[in-house]
Amino acid sequence: MSVNKLSALVSVLFFFCLSPLLQAAPSRIELVNGDQLTAELKKETETHFTLVHPVLGEIKLNKNQVLTVEQIVSETEAEKLAAAPDSHQKSSKKVVDNGLFGTGLLTDWKRRVDLGIAGSAGKSRNHQVNLGFSADYTSDYTRISHKTAYFRAKSEDELSDHSFYSSINRDWLRPETPWFHFAGGRIDWDEFKDWDFRLNANGGVGYEFVKTDDWLLLGRTGLGFNQTFGGEREEFTPEGLIGLETQWDMNEYQHIEFANTFYPSLRDNSEYRNLTSFDWVLDLNSFVGVALKLGLLNEYDSATEEDISKNDFRYTASLVWKL
């Protein structure tokens, strides 16, 4: 036998001897119904896991059926991990997001609902209710933010606030530059305005001044319009847009969001709107997903009729649940 053939034969035998050691580490898969599987995770898509089980062979599971996926670490790797100074920060366990209420909708979005109720009885009687839903999504090329809120307040048995809004904004990001493009819209309904409904849409360019794991600071500028329907004021107004936004994770339990957007009228230089919002969220129980949120919201509209306040100020205290 020639030296080349002998070398090839040794290489083949060496490969087959080592092949069990070269296989991917097995994973422990916990299903929604409580069952567990130990298998090799072969492939993952947006909707499915493909597993290789030593007895059942290749299995394809819908992500809606999976609760967690945890890679099994060998004793040698576990010893190395335990010896590492920051070993407490490393985990091989992955919680699978099955979407809103397990339906697959809004998968990998940050979803939360908040509810605030306040009231008093005695010399004066009043109550206040606010209900909100938000959903945010971020990837390398996309950032989407959605908010919906409902407000109702009564004082001395008289309704003092009854309103609703829903907004959505999308940013088209470019990882190689802090510049991005955006488009957004919002619809408002308010029983105490000089209009019944208002539709607002805009678009433009933005710039990320600071972007770290804990802090995001950005600015926006663009053009848009608002159209009011019903009431005493029904008109179309072209607008500019200048905005500043920030999000800050103060620590593991506290998060702050602030935004201020100025909308100058392009039809009348003396008219403008200014929208300001501030939210402080404190995690009360990260495992259950419950938090406390304090919020401030104010809109100034210079075109409002004289018998209606130009400032529309609201403050809220709510409990927040992650969905």
VOGU-3710 file (C-alpha; in Angstrom, 3 decimals, decimal comma):
1> msvnklsalv> 0,000/0,000/0,000  1,406/3,369/-0,983  2,120/6,092/1,550  -0,633/8,337/0,080  -3,306/5,629/0,363  -2,224/4,806/3,912  -2,387/8,484/4,850  -5,885/8,810/3,377  -7,073/5,682/5,219  -5,729/6,995/8,530
11> svlfffclsp> -7,464/10,362/7,944  -10,814/8,656/7,283  -10,517/6,467/10,398  -9,475/9,493/12,456  -12,543/11,447/11,257  -14,998/8,657/12,081  -13,433/8,163/15,507  -13,799/11,852/16,326  -17,155/12,452/14,618  -19,216/11,876/17,813
21> llqaapsrie> -17,146/14,581/19,510  -17,692/17,012/16,652  -21,482/16,912/16,808  -23,303/19,964/18,035  -24,060/20,097/21,746  -27,557/18,779/22,549  -30,272/21,103/23,802  -33,084/20,668/26,296  -36,389/21,803/24,774  -39,317/22,536/27,097
31> lvngdqltae> -42,727/22,463/25,437  -45,750/24,551/26,368  -47,585/21,445/27,618  -44,759/20,695/30,093  -43,021/17,915/28,122  -39,247/18,028/27,609  -37,031/16,770/24,796  -33,266/16,389/24,610  -32,127/16,721/21,014  -29,724/18,530/18,722
41> lkketethft> -31,013/21,880/17,449  -30,313/21,592/13,732  -32,067/24,665/12,325  -34,147/27,638/13,458  -36,448/29,787/11,301  -38,889/32,561/12,159  -41,659/30,014/12,779  -40,076/26,578/13,385  -37,301/24,605/15,115  -35,800/21,568/13,382
51> lvhpvlgeik> -34,433/18,994/15,862  -32,525/15,722/15,536  -33,591/13,256/18,253  -31,501/10,093/18,880  -34,636/7,902/18,798  -37,338/9,867/16,957  -35,018/11,200/14,269  -35,640/14,614/12,680  -38,500/16,576/14,257  -40,005/19,883/13,132
61> lnknqvltve> -41,689/21,928/15,879  -43,735/25,096/15,544  -42,395/27,842/17,830  -45,878/28,213/19,327  -45,334/24,777/20,910  -41,960/25,685/22,504  -41,495/27,466/25,828  -37,691/27,453/26,287  -34,567/26,116/24,586  -31,507/25,477/26,783
71> qivseteaek> -28,161/24,235/25,519  -26,687/21,427/27,647  -23,146/22,278/28,694  -20,562/19,522/29,244  -18,827/19,152/32,624  -15,565/20,575/31,248  -17,340/23,612/29,739  -19,338/24,065/32,945  -16,127/24,174/35,004  -14,651/26,781/32,678
81> laaapdshqk> -17,836/28,837/32,797  -17,981/28,700/36,592  -14,340/29,827/36,823  -14,940/32,864/34,595  -15,241/36,186/36,540  -18,427/37,164/34,714  -19,956/33,693/34,620  -23,094/34,958/36,347  -23,826/37,079/33,263  -23,727/34,156/30,823
91> sskkvvdngl> -26,683/31,872/30,169  -27,437/29,304/27,493  -31,182/29,400/28,161  -33,374/31,043/25,547  -36,989/32,011/26,173  -39,010/31,615/22,991  -41,385/34,457/22,116  -44,619/33,012/20,777  -46,170/36,400/20,074  -49,144/38,219/21,591
101> fgtglltdwk> -51,040/35,727/23,801  -49,278/32,871/21,961  -50,903/33,747/18,625  -47,662/34,442/16,753  -48,635/38,111/16,255  -46,002/40,764/17,059  -43,330/38,109/17,666  -40,044/39,604/18,978  -41,788/42,913/19,759  -41,693/44,528/23,213
111> rrvdlgiags> -45,379/44,549/24,147  -47,042/45,988/27,225  -50,441/47,122/28,478  -50,910/49,686/31,249  -53,911/50,523/33,407  -54,332/53,412/35,810  -57,343/54,060/38,066  -57,639/56,889/40,576  -60,512/58,450/42,492  -61,722/60,067/45,683
121> agksrnhqvn> -65,009/60,404/47,566  -66,059/62,811/50,307  -66,420/66,560/49,971  -65,597/66,104/46,303  -66,009/63,084/44,066  -63,834/62,361/41,089  -62,319/59,452/39,254  -59,833/58,948/36,455  -59,109/55,980/34,200  -56,351/55,590/31,623
131> lgfsadytsd> -55,690/52,500/29,524  -52,798/52,052/27,119  -51,081/49,558/24,853  -47,624/49,871/23,301  -45,519/47,682/21,018  -41,942/48,338/19,903  -39,722/46,463/17,469  -36,031/46,993/16,714  -33,631/45,279/14,299  -30,483/46,347/12,457
141> ytrishktay> -32,525/47,995/9,696  -35,931/48,757/11,246  -37,313/50,478/14,335  -41,102/50,612/14,861  -42,995/52,216/17,736  -46,751/51,966/18,319  -48,830/53,518/21,109  -52,547/53,542/21,826  -54,120/55,278/24,832  -57,583/56,001/26,213
151> fraksedels> -58,377/58,619/28,898  -61,557/59,269/30,871  -61,959/61,569/33,884  -64,936/62,774/35,895  -65,135/65,480/38,544  -68,257/66,141/40,616  -70,182/63,801/38,300  -69,223/65,905/35,284  -67,055/64,523/32,513  -63,815/66,506/32,255
161> dhsfyssinr> -61,758/64,331/29,894  -62,739/61,767/27,299  -60,178/61,101/24,581  -58,284/58,478/22,600  -55,247/58,377/20,320  -53,300/55,784/18,355  -49,917/56,431/16,742  -47,294/54,492/14,815  -43,833/55,462/13,589  -41,304/53,539/11,506
171> dwlrpetpwf> -37,599/54,311/11,107  -35,547/52,868/8,241  -32,077/52,458/9,724  -28,676/52,167/8,065  -26,126/50,463/10,370  -23,173/52,118/8,662  -24,406/55,656/9,394  -26,376/57,468/12,162  -28,734/58,947/9,534  -32,136/57,328/8,967
181> hfaggridwd> -35,488/57,981/7,286  -38,863/57,846/8,995  -42,609/57,982/8,401  -45,419/58,083/10,906  -49,021/58,878/11,610  -51,502/59,457/14,419  -55,264/59,644/14,851  -56,927/61,515/17,749  -60,471/61,649/19,067  -61,374/64,124/21,814
191> efkdwdfrln> -64,796/65,075/23,125  -63,543/68,388/24,523  -61,759/69,868/21,488  -63,074/72,194/18,804  -62,829/69,213/16,418  -64,031/65,595/16,705  -61,232/63,722/14,935  -57,738/64,672/13,823  -55,484/62,793/11,410  -51,758/63,553/11,297
201> anggvgyefv> -49,076/62,092/8,990  -45,429/63,035/8,401  -42,071/61,837/7,146  -38,482/62,992/6,919  -34,924/62,286/8,031  -33,392/61,713/11,440  -29,980/61,519/13,083  -28,840/59,394/16,050  -26,610/61,585/18,225  -25,988/58,817/20,774
211> ktddwlllgr> -26,692/55,086/20,408  -25,419/52,686/23,077  -26,879/49,641/24,808  -28,329/51,898/27,532  -28,963/55,260/25,885  -30,505/56,472/22,623  -30,675/60,168/21,684  -31,941/61,221/18,264  -33,400/64,138/16,343  -35,934/64,349/13,532
221> tglgfnqtfg> -36,930/66,894/10,902  -39,507/66,586/8,149  -42,824/67,617/6,631  -46,408/66,504/7,094  -49,989/67,620/7,615  -52,929/67,402/9,989  -56,579/67,230/8,994  -59,350/67,902/11,510  -62,913/66,630/11,074  -66,147/67,785/12,699
231> gereeftpeg> -66,709/70,332/15,444  -66,078/74,047/15,009  -62,738/73,585/13,250  -62,535/71,411/10,150  -59,414/72,235/8,163  -56,308/70,951/6,437  -52,955/72,274/7,707  -49,547/71,511/6,134  -46,881/71,326/8,850  -43,170/71,088/9,438
241> ligletqwdm> -41,654/68,796/12,052  -38,698/69,224/14,419  -38,299/66,618/17,148  -35,946/65,382/19,867  -36,283/61,959/21,543  -34,340/59,981/24,114  -34,569/56,571/25,785  -32,406/55,730/28,797  -32,060/52,510/30,792  -30,949/53,994/34,109
251> neyqhiefan> -30,301/50,529/35,525  -31,745/47,026/35,369  -35,067/48,185/36,839  -35,648/51,767/35,641  -36,321/53,083/32,136  -37,015/56,656/30,978  -38,486/57,916/27,690  -38,806/61,579/26,680  -39,950/63,139/23,410  -40,717/66,691/22,276
261> tfypslrdns> -41,991/67,438/18,770  -42,663/70,911/17,356  -45,105/71,233/14,415  -44,994/74,720/12,833  -47,839/75,526/10,437  -46,698/76,091/6,833  -49,904/78,024/6,113  -49,733/80,583/8,944  -46,417/81,426/10,628  -48,155/82,345/13,898
271> eyrnltsfdw> -49,733/78,907/14,376  -48,007/75,793/15,688  -48,444/72,669/17,810  -46,014/71,256/20,381  -46,312/67,721/21,741  -44,336/66,637/24,845  -44,319/63,220/26,549  -42,385/61,750/29,467  -42,562/58,202/30,885  -40,704/56,663/33,830
281> vldlnsfvgv> -41,039/52,879/34,194  -39,952/51,009/37,337  -39,907/47,184/37,239  -41,638/45,768/40,307  -41,278/42,108/39,371  -39,202/41,276/36,292  -40,116/37,584/36,423  -43,866/38,227/36,303  -43,440/41,279/34,062  -45,165/43,878/36,268
291> alklgllney> -43,976/47,493/36,456  -45,073/50,938/37,665  -45,271/53,743/35,106  -45,527/57,478/35,783  -46,299/59,557/32,721  -46,762/63,178/31,639  -48,331/64,252/28,354  -48,975/67,777/27,105  -50,034/69,263/23,768  -50,071/72,972/23,020
301> dsateedisk> -52,149/74,066/20,018  -52,033/77,784/19,214  -54,986/77,523/16,797  -57,448/76,314/19,450  -60,601/78,407/19,897  -60,513/81,022/22,696  -63,039/79,230/24,956  -60,880/76,055/25,005  -57,499/75,809/26,752  -54,580/75,762/24,345
311> ndfrytaslv> -52,687/73,419/26,721  -53,954/69,863/27,105  -52,010/68,452/30,079  -52,368/64,913/31,487  -50,483/62,972/34,136  -50,882/59,250/34,718  -49,849/56,596/37,249  -50,309/53,079/35,926  -49,475/49,454/36,472  -47,808/47,884/33,448
321> wkl> -47,907/44,252/32,359  -45,605/42,805/29,715  -47,514/40,697/27,174
//
